[in-house]
Amino acid sequence: MRATSKNILRKFLIWKYKYISERQFVYILSILVGFLAGMGTVLLKNFVHYIQLLFELDFFNDYQNSLYFIFPIIGLFLVYVIKQIWLKKHIGHGISSTLYAISKLDGIIPRYNIYAALITAPLTAGFGGSVGLQGPAVSVGAALGSNAARLFHMNTKTRMLLIGCAVAGAMSSMFQAPIAAIIFAIEVFSLEIALVSLVPLLLASVSAVITSYMFLGTDVLLRFELLDKFEINDIVFYAIFGLVTALASVYFSKVFFAITNFFNQFESRAKRLLIGGLAIGVLLYFIPPLYGEGYGIINNLLKGDHIAAIGKTPFNLDLSNVWVVIILLLGIAIFKAVAMTTTFGAGGVGGIFIPTLVMGSALGHVYAKIVNNIGLGFHISESNFTLIGMTGLMAGVLHAPLTAIFLIAEITGGYELFVPLMIVSATSFAITKYYVSHSVYTLRLAQRGELMTHDKDQNILMVLDIDKVIETNFIILKPDMKLGEIVNAAVAKSSRNHFPVVNDKHEFLGVVRLDDIRHIMFNREFYDTVDAASLMRADVGVIDYNLDSMQVIMHKFKTSGAWNLPVIKEGKYFGYISKSKLLSAYRAQLINFTA
């Protein structure tokens, strides 16, 4: 069967090379990838929907608050079992993992990523884990795009493009917002904006949104009808709100990294599950709206129904008091980041995107209610600020201001709020960027020098493989070798002019350069009296194989003025890198990037 499939594929590829141009085939693949990414998103949505429908039975309704504590633990345990016993592989955050594959793995994503998130994410979110599905949808789509490119023997650059198409497709299908989806792929995944890449992105995005329409209809996740138009008199409130969302974005990011670091100190995944499961259970028991993704909160707040957004609580509170409502909604905004990150820490699989929207919507609604009820005679639109709160948090937390603007503009079906969207988005992004240099998706990658950006020079250095520029055919000297042995056993038999000196443990001590011994190498009086230890230079710069990125290596060549630098690996001499070979590899990658 396998041989037959390979034979069919081989015949198809031969036919393709004869009758279809490379560009036309990329267009066809982008449509296919968009469809597959759309289908992956549809399946994720439906799996979560059916799990949650099960818990809406009358039997469960009688014990709802108690089950809020139990269900997330059950879901996290099921995910733990699947990861440990069946998959036996790590499932990272969808967008971060995809960014890493693009920057360090030439866009090669393992096949198991196609179904891993498709199974574990619905269990996490469906059983009440406070996470979203956008990240898993991107993970599924990117894996499909990568493996489709590999199946049809596409080159690295096309593989990267098809991953971008899958990302746009997942976003387009999730929110039925094809324009915002393309901007998301370009802004977050640093895709080049050119006709050759824009057309496939358009085709994939349209293909995915049509797929979503076919299976889900036109019923979008975020339902909003613009009732209150933008008033120029409200401009000050929007500017102040931009500052508020910036502070909230910084808070969200700091909480995310702090809780992540807390759970990382536990090596045992079972211990993480126990601590995180209990914590998320307690949070959901006292704040039930944190259960699951949180679309209900957003949609109810957009409709102005804060009672439905808050839902049932274990406290007997007077929800007719607007200040009680404000405190409860503020609690949702504050603890959504905590609940989401705790779910991740416990081993859950999900996304960050939608919890960001939930926090933003609650914060926007709270802000508008406070302004309207402080007794100063002001009145601003609560629904508009609910919507624009999502923009501010997206721009700040995700460092995606353009995506934030266009996603909300598409959801509203127009651009009447474009000015306040721009004000809040720009303010939130600028301030957050000052305090948090990278988004929650990219900070860890950036710290390790593994983040692809719009800086082409940095991207080229990042994808250079250090193993391909290291040369190991240097004759090694011992510190006690005499000049005569150096001349006869090394200089005479090598075309190199550098000779590394190492001890018995193979630790690098220094280098003997041909220029340094040229004036005595033919004087036999020194053959038995001068040794390598006295001839070598010990103060040369070295490259650490495990620690130094290509950017650091290039900087070391620049500051030292050297043409050859030794490489140390785990404290041992490993080889040499020459500036000429490094620049040749850089030039080859530059040609590939600009092809």
C-alpha positions as CSV (number, residue, x, y, z in Angstrom):
1,M,0.0,0.0,0.0
2,R,2.8,2.4,1.0
3,A,4.7,1.5,-2.2
4,T,1.6,2.2,-4.3
5,S,1.1,5.6,-2.6
6,K,4.7,6.6,-3.3
7,N,4.4,5.5,-6.9
8,I,1.2,7.6,-7.4
9,L,2.9,10.6,-5.8
10,R,6.0,10.2,-8.0
11,K,3.8,10.1,-11.1
12,F,1.9,13.2,-10.0
13,L,5.1,15.1,-9.3
14,I,6.4,14.2,-12.8
15,W,3.2,15.4,-14.3
16,K,3.3,18.6,-12.2
17,Y,6.8,19.4,-13.4
18,K,5.7,19.1,-17.0
19,Y,2.4,21.0,-17.0
20,I,2.2,23.3,-13.9
21,S,4.6,26.1,-13.1
22,E,6.0,26.5,-9.6
23,R,4.0,29.6,-8.9
24,Q,0.7,28.1,-10.0
25,F,1.3,25.1,-7.9
26,V,2.0,27.3,-4.8
27,Y,-1.3,29.0,-5.4
28,I,-3.1,25.6,-5.6
29,L,-1.3,24.5,-2.4
30,S,-2.2,27.7,-0.6
31,I,-5.9,27.0,-1.3
32,L,-5.5,23.5,-0.1
33,V,-3.7,24.5,3.1
34,G,-6.3,27.2,3.8
35,F,-9.0,24.6,3.5
36,L,-7.2,22.1,5.8
37,A,-6.4,24.9,8.3
38,G,-10.1,25.9,8.2
39,M,-11.2,22.3,8.8
40,G,-8.8,21.9,11.7
41,T,-10.3,25.0,13.3
42,V,-13.9,23.8,12.6
43,L,-13.0,20.5,14.3
44,L,-11.5,22.2,17.3
45,K,-14.6,24.4,17.8
46,N,-17.0,21.5,17.4
47,F,-15.1,19.2,19.8
48,V,-15.2,21.8,22.5
49,H,-18.9,22.6,21.7
50,Y,-20.0,19.0,22.1
51,I,-18.0,18.5,25.3
52,Q,-19.6,21.6,26.9
53,L,-23.1,20.5,25.6
54,L,-22.6,17.3,27.7
55,F,-22.1,19.3,30.8
56,E,-25.2,21.4,30.2
57,L,-27.4,18.4,31.0
58,D,-29.9,18.8,33.9
59,F,-27.9,16.3,36.0
60,F,-24.8,18.5,35.9
61,N,-26.7,21.7,36.4
62,D,-27.8,20.7,39.9
63,Y,-24.2,20.5,41.0
64,Q,-22.7,23.2,38.7
65,N,-20.6,25.1,41.2
66,S,-19.0,22.0,42.7
67,L,-18.3,20.6,39.2
68,Y,-16.5,23.8,38.3
69,F,-13.9,22.6,40.7
70,I,-13.8,19.0,39.5
71,F,-14.1,19.2,35.7
72,P,-10.9,21.1,34.9
73,I,-8.9,18.6,37.0
74,I,-10.5,15.7,35.0
75,G,-9.6,17.4,31.7
76,L,-6.1,18.1,32.7
77,F,-5.6,14.5,33.9
78,L,-6.9,13.2,30.5
79,V,-4.4,15.5,28.7
80,Y,-1.6,14.3,31.1
81,V,-2.4,10.6,30.3
82,I,-2.5,11.3,26.5
83,K,0.8,13.1,26.6
84,Q,2.6,10.7,28.9
85,I,1.3,7.3,27.6
86,W,0.2,7.8,24.0
87,L,2.0,10.8,22.5
88,K,5.1,10.7,24.7
89,K,6.0,14.1,23.3
90,H,6.0,17.7,24.4
91,I,3.2,19.9,23.1
92,G,4.2,23.5,23.3
93,H,2.2,26.7,22.8
94,G,1.0,26.6,19.2
95,I,2.2,30.0,18.0
96,S,5.6,29.9,19.9
97,S,6.3,26.4,18.7
98,T,5.5,27.4,15.1
99,L,7.8,30.5,15.4
100,Y,10.6,28.2,16.6
101,A,10.1,25.8,13.7
102,I,10.3,28.7,11.3
103,S,13.5,30.2,12.8
104,K,15.5,27.1,13.7
105,L,14.0,24.0,12.0
106,D,13.6,25.3,8.4
107,G,9.8,25.1,8.8
108,I,9.8,21.4,9.4
109,I,7.0,20.5,11.9
110,P,6.5,16.9,13.1
111,R,3.4,15.2,11.8
112,Y,2.1,14.4,15.3
113,N,1.4,18.2,15.8
114,I,-1.5,17.7,13.3
115,Y,-3.5,15.7,15.8
116,A,-1.9,16.4,19.1
117,A,-3.4,19.8,19.7
118,L,-6.6,18.6,17.9
119,I,-7.2,16.1,20.8
120,T,-5.7,17.8,23.8
121,A,-6.8,21.4,23.4
122,P,-10.6,20.5,23.3
123,L,-10.2,18.4,26.4
124,T,-8.4,21.3,28.2
125,A,-10.9,24.0,27.2
126,G,-14.0,21.8,27.0
127,F,-13.5,20.6,30.6
128,G,-13.1,24.2,31.8
129,G,-9.4,25.0,31.4
130,S,-9.2,28.8,31.1
131,V,-7.5,28.8,27.6
132,G,-8.4,29.6,24.0
133,L,-8.3,27.6,20.8
134,Q,-6.5,30.1,18.5
135,G,-3.0,28.8,19.4
136,P,-3.9,25.1,18.9
137,A,-5.7,26.0,15.6
138,V,-2.4,27.7,14.4
139,S,-0.5,24.6,15.6
140,V,-2.7,22.2,13.6
141,G,-2.8,24.4,10.5
142,A,1.0,25.0,10.5
143,A,1.7,21.3,10.8
144,L,-0.6,20.7,7.9
145,G,1.1,23.4,5.8
146,S,4.6,22.2,6.7
147,N,3.9,18.5,5.9
148,A,2.0,19.4,2.7
149,A,5.1,21.2,1.5
150,R,7.3,18.3,2.4
151,L,4.9,15.8,0.7
152,F,5.2,17.7,-2.6
153,H,9.0,18.3,-2.2
154,M,8.7,22.1,-2.0
155,N,11.8,24.1,-1.0
156,T,12.4,25.8,2.4
157,K,11.2,29.2,1.3
158,T,7.9,27.8,0.0
159,R,7.5,25.7,3.1
160,M,7.7,28.8,5.2
161,L,5.2,30.6,3.0
162,L,2.7,27.7,3.3
163,I,3.0,27.8,7.1
164,G,2.1,31.5,6.9
165,C,-0.9,30.5,4.7
166,A,-1.9,28.0,7.3
167,V,-1.6,30.6,10.1
168,A,-3.8,33.0,8.1
169,G,-6.2,30.3,7.4
170,A,-6.6,29.3,11.1
171,M,-7.2,32.9,12.1
172,S,-9.6,33.6,9.2
173,S,-11.6,30.5,10.0
174,M,-11.7,31.1,13.8
175,F,-13.0,34.7,13.6
176,Q,-14.3,34.9,10.0
177,A,-12.0,37.9,9.5
178,P,-9.9,37.2,6.4
179,I,-8.2,40.6,6.2
180,A,-7.1,40.6,9.9
181,A,-5.9,37.0,9.4
182,I,-3.4,38.1,6.7
183,I,-2.2,41.0,8.8
184,F,-1.8,38.6,11.8
185,A,0.4,36.2,9.7
186,I,2.5,39.1,8.5
187,E,2.8,40.9,11.8
188,V,3.3,38.1,14.2
189,F,5.2,35.6,11.9
190,S,7.3,38.3,10.2
191,L,6.4,37.2,6.6
192,E,7.7,39.4,3.8
193,I,5.0,41.6,2.2
194,A,5.5,41.0,-1.6
195,L,3.2,40.0,-4.4
196,V,4.7,36.5,-4.5
197,S,3.7,35.9,-0.8
198,L,0.5,38.1,-0.7
199,V,-1.5,36.2,-3.3
200,P,-1.1,32.8,-1.5
201,L,-2.0,34.4,1.8
202,L,-5.1,35.9,0.2
203,L,-6.1,32.5,-1.3
204,A,-5.5,30.6,1.9
205,S,-7.4,33.1,4.0
206,V,-10.4,33.1,1.6
207,S,-10.3,29.3,1.4
208,A,-10.4,29.0,5.1
209,V,-13.2,31.5,5.7
210,I,-15.3,29.8,3.0
211,T,-14.7,26.5,4.8
212,S,-15.9,28.0,8.0
213,Y,-19.0,29.4,6.4
214,M,-19.7,25.9,4.8
215,F,-19.6,24.1,8.2
216,L,-20.5,26.8,10.7
217,G,-22.6,29.2,8.7
218,T,-22.3,32.9,9.2
219,D,-22.7,32.8,12.9
220,V,-19.5,34.3,14.1
221,L,-17.9,33.8,17.5
222,L,-18.0,37.5,18.4
223,R,-21.4,39.0,17.7
224,F,-21.6,42.8,17.6
225,E,-23.7,45.4,16.0
226,L,-22.4,48.9,16.2
227,L,-25.1,51.1,17.9
228,D,-23.1,54.0,19.3
229,K,-20.9,56.0,16.9
230,F,-17.6,57.5,17.7
231,E,-18.0,60.9,19.3
232,I,-15.1,63.4,19.1
233,N,-15.8,64.5,22.7
234,D,-14.9,61.1,23.9
235,I,-11.3,61.3,22.6
236,V,-9.8,62.0,26.0
237,F,-11.5,58.9,27.5
238,Y,-10.0,56.8,24.7
239,A,-6.5,58.2,25.3
240,I,-6.8,57.5,29.0
241,F,-8.1,54.1,28.3
242,G,-5.1,53.4,26.1
243,L,-2.9,53.9,29.2
244,V,-5.2,51.6,31.2
245,T,-4.9,48.8,28.6
246,A,-1.1,49.3,28.5
247,L,-0.9,48.8,32.3
248,A,-3.2,45.8,32.0
249,S,-1.0,44.3,29.2
250,V,2.1,44.7,31.3
251,Y,0.3,43.0,34.2
252,F,-0.8,40.2,31.9
253,S,2.7,39.6,30.6
254,K,4.4,39.8,34.0
255,V,1.8,37.4,35.5
256,F,2.2,35.0,32.6
257,F,6.0,34.8,33.0
258,A,6.0,34.7,36.8
259,I,3.5,31.7,37.0
260,T,5.3,30.0,34.1
261,N,8.6,30.2,36.0
262,F,6.9,29.0,39.2
263,F,5.7,25.8,37.5
264,N,9.0,25.3,35.6
265,Q,10.8,24.7,38.9
266,F,8.9,21.4,39.3
267,E,10.5,18.7,37.2
268,S,7.6,16.3,37.8
269,R,4.7,16.8,35.4
270,A,2.5,14.9,37.9
271,K,3.3,17.5,40.6
272,R,2.5,20.3,38.2
273,L,-0.8,18.7,37.4
274,L,-1.7,18.3,41.1
275,I,-0.7,21.9,42.1
276,G,-2.1,23.5,38.9
277,G,-5.3,21.4,38.9
278,L,-6.2,22.3,42.4
279,A,-5.4,26.0,41.9
280,I,-7.5,26.2,38.7
281,G,-10.3,24.3,40.5
282,V,-10.4,26.8,43.3
283,L,-10.3,29.8,40.9
284,L,-13.2,28.5,38.9
285,Y,-15.2,27.6,42.0
286,F,-15.1,31.2,43.2
287,I,-15.1,32.9,39.8
288,P,-17.2,30.6,37.5
289,P,-16.9,33.0,34.4
290,L,-13.3,32.0,34.1
291,Y,-14.5,28.5,33.0
292,G,-13.4,27.6,29.4
293,E,-12.6,30.0,26.6
294,G,-14.9,32.9,27.7
295,Y,-16.7,33.8,24.5
296,G,-19.9,34.0,26.6
297,I,-18.5,36.8,28.7
298,I,-17.4,38.8,25.6
299,N,-20.7,38.4,23.7
300,N,-22.9,39.2,26.8
301,L,-20.9,42.3,27.6
302,L,-21.1,43.4,24.0
303,K,-24.9,43.1,24.3
304,G,-24.8,45.0,27.6
305,D,-26.0,42.0,29.6
306,H,-23.5,42.0,32.5
307,I,-25.7,39.8,34.6
308,A,-25.4,36.9,32.1
309,A,-21.7,37.7,31.7
310,I,-21.1,37.2,35.4
311,G,-23.3,34.2,35.6
312,K,-23.9,32.2,38.8
313,T,-21.5,32.8,41.7
314,P,-21.2,31.0,45.1
315,F,-21.9,34.4,46.8
316,N,-25.3,35.9,47.4
317,L,-24.5,39.3,46.0
318,D,-26.8,42.2,44.9
319,L,-26.1,42.4,41.2
320,S,-28.4,45.4,40.9
321,N,-25.7,47.4,42.6
322,V,-23.5,48.7,39.7
323,W,-20.4,48.8,42.0
324,V,-20.7,45.2,42.9
325,V,-20.9,44.4,39.1
326,I,-17.8,46.5,38.6
327,I,-15.9,44.6,41.3
328,L,-16.9,41.2,39.9
329,L,-16.0,42.2,36.3
330,L,-12.7,43.6,37.5
331,G,-12.1,40.2,39.2
332,I,-12.6,38.5,35.9
333,A,-10.2,40.8,34.2
334,I,-7.5,40.4,36.9
335,F,-7.8,36.6,37.3
336,K,-8.2,35.6,33.7
337,A,-4.4,35.8,33.2
338,V,-3.8,33.8,36.4
339,A,-6.3,31.1,35.5
340,M,-5.0,30.8,31.9
341,T,-1.3,30.5,32.9
342,T,-2.2,28.1,35.7
343,T,-3.9,25.9,33.2
344,F,-0.8,25.9,31.1
345,G,1.4,25.2,34.1
346,A,-0.7,22.2,35.0
347,G,-0.1,20.7,31.6
348,G,-3.1,22.0,29.7
349,V,-3.0,22.7,26.0
350,G,-4.5,25.9,24.6
351,G,-4.0,29.4,23.4
352,I,-3.4,32.9,24.8
353,F,-5.2,34.9,22.1
354,I,-8.8,34.5,23.3
355,P,-8.1,34.9,27.0
356,T,-6.5,38.2,26.1
357,L,-9.8,39.2,24.4
358,V,-11.8,38.2,27.5
359,M,-9.6,40.2,29.8
360,G,-9.8,43.2,27.4
361,S,-13.6,43.1,27.1
362,A,-14.1,42.9,30.9
363,L,-11.6,45.7,31.4
364,G,-13.3,47.9,28.8
365,H,-16.7,47.4,30.3
366,V,-15.5,48.2,33.8
367,Y,-13.8,51.4,32.6
368,A,-17.0,52.6,30.8
369,K,-19.2,51.7,33.9
370,I,-16.8,53.6,36.2
371,V,-16.9,56.7,33.9
372,N,-20.7,56.6,33.7
373,N,-21.3,56.1,37.4
374,I,-18.8,58.4,39.2
375,G,-21.4,61.1,39.2
376,L,-19.6,63.7,37.0
377,G,-22.3,63.6,34.3
378,F,-20.2,61.8,31.7
379,H,-21.6,59.1,29.5
380,I,-19.6,56.8,27.1
381,S,-20.6,53.7,25.2
382,E,-20.1,50.6,27.3
383,S,-20.3,48.3,24.3
384,N,-17.8,50.3,22.3
385,F,-15.3,50.3,25.2
386,T,-15.9,46.6,25.7
387,L,-14.9,46.1,22.0
388,I,-11.9,48.5,22.2
389,G,-10.7,46.9,25.4
390,M,-10.0,43.8,23.3
391,T,-8.0,45.9,20.9
392,G,-5.8,47.4,23.7
393,L,-5.0,44.1,25.2
394,M,-4.2,42.5,21.9
395,A,-1.9,45.3,20.9
396,G,-0.1,45.2,24.2
397,V,0.0,41.6,25.2
398,L,0.5,40.1,21.7
399,H,2.5,43.1,20.3
400,A,0.1,43.0,17.3
401,P,-1.4,46.5,17.0
402,L,-2.4,46.2,13.3
403,T,-4.0,42.8,13.9
404,A,-5.9,44.3,16.8
405,I,-7.2,47.2,14.8
406,F,-8.3,45.3,11.7
407,L,-9.8,42.3,13.6
408,I,-12.1,44.5,15.6
409,A,-12.9,46.7,12.6
410,E,-13.9,43.5,10.7
411,I,-16.0,42.3,13.6
412,T,-17.9,45.5,13.7
413,G,-18.6,45.3,10.0
414,G,-17.2,48.8,9.4
415,Y,-14.6,51.4,10.2
416,E,-16.6,53.9,12.2
417,L,-14.5,53.1,15.3
418,F,-11.2,53.3,13.4
419,V,-9.9,56.4,15.1
420,P,-10.4,55.2,18.7
421,L,-9.1,51.8,17.7
422,M,-5.9,53.4,16.4
423,I,-5.5,55.6,19.5
424,V,-5.9,52.8,22.0
425,S,-3.9,50.3,20.0
426,A,-1.0,52.6,19.4
427,T,-0.9,53.8,23.1
428,S,-1.1,50.3,24.5
429,F,1.5,48.9,22.2
430,A,4.0,51.7,22.7
431,I,3.9,51.7,26.5
432,T,3.9,47.9,26.8
433,K,6.8,47.6,24.4
434,Y,8.8,49.9,26.6
435,Y,8.3,47.7,29.7
436,V,8.0,44.2,28.0
437,S,10.3,44.0,25.0
438,H,8.6,41.0,23.4
439,S,5.2,39.4,23.5
440,V,4.3,36.4,25.5
441,Y,4.7,34.4,22.3
442,T,8.2,35.5,21.6
443,L,10.1,36.6,24.7
444,R,11.6,33.2,25.4
445,L,12.6,32.7,21.8
446,A,14.2,36.2,21.6
447,Q,16.2,35.5,24.8
448,R,17.6,32.4,23.2
449,G,18.3,34.2,19.9
450,E,15.7,32.0,18.1
451,L,13.2,34.6,17.0
452,M,12.5,35.4,13.3
453,T,11.8,39.1,12.8
454,H,11.5,41.6,10.0
455,D,15.2,42.3,10.4
456,K,16.5,40.4,7.4
457,D,20.2,40.5,8.5
458,Q,19.3,39.1,11.9
459,N,17.1,36.4,10.3
460,I,20.0,35.3,8.0
461,L,22.4,35.0,10.9
462,M,19.8,33.0,12.9
463,V,19.3,30.4,10.2
464,L,23.0,29.8,9.6
465,D,24.0,26.4,10.9
466,I,27.2,26.6,13.0
467,D,28.1,23.0,12.2
468,K,28.3,23.9,8.5
469,V,30.9,26.6,9.0
470,I,33.2,24.8,11.6
471,E,36.4,23.4,10.1
472,T,38.1,20.6,12.0
473,N,41.1,19.7,9.7
474,F,43.6,21.6,11.8
475,I,46.7,19.8,13.1
476,I,46.6,19.9,16.9
477,L,49.8,20.6,19.0
478,K,50.6,19.7,22.6
479,P,52.2,22.3,24.8
480,D,55.4,20.3,25.2
481,M,56.0,19.8,21.5
482,K,59.4,21.2,20.4
483,L,59.8,23.6,17.5
484,G,61.4,20.9,15.3
485,E,58.5,18.6,15.7
486,I,56.1,21.5,15.1
487,V,57.9,22.3,11.8
488,N,58.2,18.7,10.6
489,A,54.9,17.2,11.8
490,A,52.6,20.2,11.5
491,V,53.8,23.1,9.4
492,A,55.2,20.9,6.6
493,K,52.1,18.7,6.4
494,S,49.4,21.4,6.6
495,S,48.1,24.1,4.4
496,R,46.9,26.0,7.4
497,N,48.7,28.8,9.2
498,H,47.0,28.2,12.6
499,F,47.8,25.3,15.0
500,P,45.6,24.9,18.1
501,V,47.4,23.9,21.3
502,V,45.5,21.5,23.7
503,N,46.4,19.7,26.9
504,D,45.8,16.0,27.6
505,K,42.2,16.7,28.4
506,H,41.8,18.3,25.0
507,E,41.2,21.7,26.6
508,F,42.1,24.6,24.4
509,L,45.2,26.5,25.7
510,G,46.1,28.8,22.8
511,V,47.3,28.9,19.2
512,V,50.6,28.8,17.4
513,R,50.5,31.0,14.3
514,L,52.8,30.5,11.3
515,D,53.5,34.2,11.2
516,D,54.8,34.1,14.8
517,I,57.3,31.3,14.2
518,R,58.3,32.2,10.6
519,H,61.5,34.1,11.8
520,I,62.8,31.1,13.7
521,M,61.3,28.1,12.0
522,F,64.4,27.5,9.9
523,N,66.9,28.0,12.7
524,R,67.7,24.5,14.0
525,E,69.3,25.9,17.2
526,F,65.8,26.4,18.5
527,Y,64.4,23.0,17.4
528,D,65.0,21.2,20.7
529,T,64.9,24.2,23.1
530,V,61.7,26.1,22.2
531,D,58.3,24.4,22.8
532,A,54.7,25.2,21.7
533,A,53.8,26.5,25.2
534,S,56.3,29.4,24.7
535,L,55.3,30.1,21.2
536,M,51.5,30.0,21.5
537,R,49.2,33.0,22.0
538,A,46.8,32.3,24.9
539,D,44.8,35.5,24.7
540,V,42.9,34.8,21.5
541,G,39.1,35.2,21.4
542,V,37.2,31.9,21.4
543,I,33.7,30.9,20.3
544,D,31.5,28.9,22.7
545,Y,29.6,26.3,20.6
546,N,26.8,26.0,23.1
547,L,26.4,29.6,24.1
548,D,27.3,31.9,21.2
549,S,24.7,32.7,18.6
550,M,25.7,33.6,15.0
551,Q,25.1,37.3,15.9
552,V,27.6,37.0,18.8
553,I,30.1,35.1,16.6
554,M,29.9,37.8,13.9
555,H,30.4,40.5,16.6
556,K,33.5,38.6,17.9
557,F,35.1,38.6,14.4
558,K,34.3,42.3,14.1
559,T,35.8,43.4,17.4
560,S,38.8,41.0,17.4
561,G,39.8,41.7,13.7
562,A,40.7,38.0,13.5
563,W,40.2,35.9,10.3
564,N,40.0,32.6,12.3
565,L,38.6,31.9,15.7
566,P,38.7,28.6,17.7
567,V,35.5,26.9,18.8
568,I,35.1,25.4,22.3
569,K,32.5,22.8,22.9
570,E,31.8,21.8,26.5
571,G,35.2,23.1,27.5
572,K,37.0,21.1,24.9
573,Y,38.7,22.3,21.6
574,F,36.2,21.5,18.7
575,G,37.5,23.3,15.6
576,Y,37.8,26.7,13.9
577,I,35.5,29.1,12.1
578,S,37.0,31.3,9.4
579,K,35.6,34.7,8.6
580,S,35.7,33.9,4.8
581,K,33.7,30.7,5.2
582,L,31.2,32.5,7.5
583,L,30.7,35.3,5.0
584,S,30.3,32.8,2.2
585,A,27.6,31.0,4.1
586,Y,25.9,34.4,4.9
587,R,26.0,35.3,1.2
588,A,24.4,32.0,0.2
589,Q,21.6,32.5,2.7
590,L,21.1,36.1,1.6
591,I,20.5,34.9,-2.0
592,N,18.0,32.3,-0.7
593,F,16.1,34.9,1.4
594,T,15.9,37.4,-1.5
595,A,15.2,34.9,-4.2
